[in-house]
Amino acid sequence: MADSERRVVVSGGSSGIGRATVFTLAKEGDEVIALGRDSGRLAALERRARAHGLNVTSRVCDLTDESAVQALADDLGEISVLVNNAGTAQGAPLPGTSLELWERHLSTNTTFAFLLTRALLPGMLERDEGRVVFVASTAAHTGSRYAAAYTASKHAMLGLARSVAAEVVGTGVTSNTVCPAFVRTPLTERSVSRLAQRTGREPEQAEAALARTSPLGRLIEPEEVAAAISYLASPLARAVNGQSLTIDGGGTQR
Ligand SMILES: NC(=O)c1ccc[n+]([C@@H]2O[C@H](COP(=O)([O-])OP(=O)(O)OC[C@H]3O[C@@H](n4cnc5c(N)ncnc54)[C@H](OP(=O)(O)O)[C@@H]3O)[C@@H](O)[C@H]2O)c1
């Protein structure tokens, strides 16, 4: 897989980890297509990328719509790298977890990735080259309080990634997962403000409480996750398949 010929799709490319991944891969010479719902944010992303001379375009896509995802995939043509990053997170104790909250997590964090991968994998297999990288979470490996829907959705994502890996064994396609702990993104900012509201703390104190859950004593930067994605997406990672790379400073070791 020659770097210069790669076309990359990043779901949830308009914000946080997805945005950092778009810039990291585009700076490495890839043509990157960012997916999201918010056309304004995607247009701003494109403008910023253009200002830096980067080849970034975007598509608004409702990833809940099966036929829209297939139509998008047909329209995109050859894709060498798919980064399944779009996601959502909202905590609640189990008795307070509504069916809507549960289904929203499974849909956004798992079903989107399933639909995109199902749509783009056949082309990769046909060309015998491709990389699928899933952005899961440390929550893909461990259970934690007040996060049943998120945790279940990320365990499911990890299972999906491993199943894809098993199906592509022996081909030029790989499927791997990155599993970060708390990352400094708008998603985490929203979690911090909900935590602050619930506990009556200042947002800075709430963020510090999250940071203390890591042996790093800080949040992870989106670029650190993007660097791991870049490696798993690289030609040199061709021997790595079905793996999960945890990015948490060693807080969990497996
Ligand atoms: N932040 C963390 O601490 C952390 C830790 C571990 C794993 N992760 C995972 O990393 C991924 C990215 O998270 P982030 O922190 O970067 O979040 P973020 O800043 O909130 O970005 C989420 C992205 O997903 C897209 N998205 C959300 N819902 C969508 C939907 N229904 N349809 C299409 N796109 C949707 C958003 O785009 P639009 O809103 O424009 O549609 C946005 O681009 C998620 O899968 C998350 O679970 C995050």
The ligand as an SDF file (V2000), in Angstrom:
LIG
                    3D

 48 52  0  0  0  0  0  0  0  0999 V2000
  -12.8280   11.6950   24.6920 N   0  0  0  0  0  0  0  0  0  0  0  0
  -12.4960   10.5990   25.3600 C   0  0  0  0  0  0  0  0  0  0  0  0
  -12.1330   10.6450   26.5400 O   0  0  0  0  0  0  0  0  0  0  0  0
  -12.5410    9.2590   24.6810 C   0  0  0  0  0  0  0  0  0  0  0  0
  -11.9010    8.1830   25.2960 C   0  0  0  0  0  0  0  0  0  0  0  0
  -11.9430    6.9380   24.6840 C   0  0  0  0  0  0  0  0  0  0  0  0
  -12.5940    6.7750   23.4860 C   0  0  0  0  0  0  0  0  0  0  0  0
  -13.2160    7.8390   22.9120 N   0  0  0  0  0  0  0  0  0  0  0  0
  -13.9190    7.6130   21.6570 C   0  0  0  0  0  0  0  0  0  0  0  0
  -13.3450    8.4010   20.6530 O   0  0  0  0  0  0  0  0  0  0  0  0
  -14.3170    8.7120   19.6560 C   0  0  0  0  0  0  0  0  0  0  0  0
  -14.3130   10.2060   19.3830 C   0  0  0  0  0  0  0  0  0  0  0  0
  -14.6210   10.8660   20.5950 O   0  0  0  0  0  0  0  0  0  0  0  0
  -14.2480   12.3920   20.8730 P   0  0  0  0  0  0  0  0  0  0  0  0
  -13.9070   12.4570   22.2980 O   0  0  0  0  0  0  0  0  0  0  0  0
  -13.2990   12.8840   19.8630 O   0  0  0  0  0  0  0  0  0  0  0  0
  -15.7080   13.0270   20.7040 O   0  0  0  0  0  0  0  0  0  0  0  0
  -16.2540   14.3920   20.0650 P   0  0  0  0  0  0  0  0  0  0  0  0
  -15.2290   15.4490   20.1620 O   0  0  0  0  0  0  0  0  0  0  0  0
  -17.5780   14.5960   20.6870 O   0  0  0  0  0  0  0  0  0  0  0  0
  -16.4540   13.9880   18.5450 O   0  0  0  0  0  0  0  0  0  0  0  0
  -17.3720   13.0040   18.1960 C   0  0  0  0  0  0  0  0  0  0  0  0
  -17.4820   12.9460   16.7010 C   0  0  0  0  0  0  0  0  0  0  0  0
  -18.4400   11.9300   16.3860 O   0  0  0  0  0  0  0  0  0  0  0  0
  -19.4170   12.4760   15.5090 C   0  0  0  0  0  0  0  0  0  0  0  0
  -20.7240   11.9360   15.8170 N   0  0  0  0  0  0  0  0  0  0  0  0
  -21.3180   11.8560   17.0380 C   0  0  0  0  0  0  0  0  0  0  0  0
  -22.5560   11.3550   16.9120 N   0  0  0  0  0  0  0  0  0  0  0  0
  -22.7310   11.1180   15.5800 C   0  0  0  0  0  0  0  0  0  0  0  0
  -23.8080   10.6180   14.8250 C   0  0  0  0  0  0  0  0  0  0  0  0
  -24.9590   10.2740   15.4030 N   0  0  0  0  0  0  0  0  0  0  0  0
  -23.6610   10.5110   13.4800 N   0  0  0  0  0  0  0  0  0  0  0  0
  -22.5090   10.8690   12.8880 C   0  0  0  0  0  0  0  0  0  0  0  0
  -21.4390   11.3640   13.5540 N   0  0  0  0  0  0  0  0  0  0  0  0
  -21.5690   11.4820   14.8860 C   0  0  0  0  0  0  0  0  0  0  0  0
  -19.3930   13.9800   15.7850 C   0  0  0  0  0  0  0  0  0  0  0  0
  -19.7250   14.7070   14.6180 O   0  0  0  0  0  0  0  0  0  0  0  0
  -21.0390   15.6190   14.4930 P   0  0  0  0  0  0  0  0  0  0  0  0
  -21.4770   15.9860   15.8860 O   0  0  0  0  0  0  0  0  0  0  0  0
  -20.6490   16.7380   13.6340 O   0  0  0  0  0  0  0  0  0  0  0  0
  -21.9600   14.6830   13.8230 O   0  0  0  0  0  0  0  0  0  0  0  0
  -17.9410   14.2480   16.1180 C   0  0  0  0  0  0  0  0  0  0  0  0
  -17.1980   14.5020   14.9440 O   0  0  0  0  0  0  0  0  0  0  0  0
  -15.6560    8.2050   20.2010 C   0  0  0  0  0  0  0  0  0  0  0  0
  -15.9450    6.9560   19.6110 O   0  0  0  0  0  0  0  0  0  0  0  0
  -15.3850    8.0250   21.6960 C   0  0  0  0  0  0  0  0  0  0  0  0
  -16.1740    7.0340   22.2840 O   0  0  0  0  0  0  0  0  0  0  0  0
  -13.2000    9.0810   23.4630 C   0  0  0  0  0  0  0  0  0  0  0  0
  1  2  1  0
  2  3  2  0
  2  4  1  0
  4  5  1  0
  4 48  2  0
  5  6  2  0
  6  7  1  0
  7  8  2  0
  8  9  1  0
  8 48  1  0
  9 10  1  0
  9 46  1  0
 10 11  1  0
 11 12  1  0
 11 44  1  0
 12 13  1  0
 13 14  1  0
 14 15  2  0
 14 16  1  0
 14 17  1  0
 17 18  1  0
 18 19  2  0
 18 20  1  0
 18 21  1  0
 21 22  1  0
 22 23  1  0
 23 24  1  0
 23 42  1  0
 24 25  1  0
 25 26  1  0
 25 36  1  0
 26 27  1  0
 26 35  1  0
 27 28  2  0
 28 29  1  0
 29 30  1  0
 29 35  2  0
 30 31  1  0
 30 32  2  0
 32 33  1  0
 33 34  2  0
 34 35  1  0
 36 37  1  0
 36 42  1  0
 37 38  1  0
 38 39  2  0
 38 40  1  0
 38 41  1  0
 42 43  1  0
 44 45  1  0
 44 46  1  0
 46 47  1  0
M  CHG  2   8   1  16  -1
M  END
$$$$
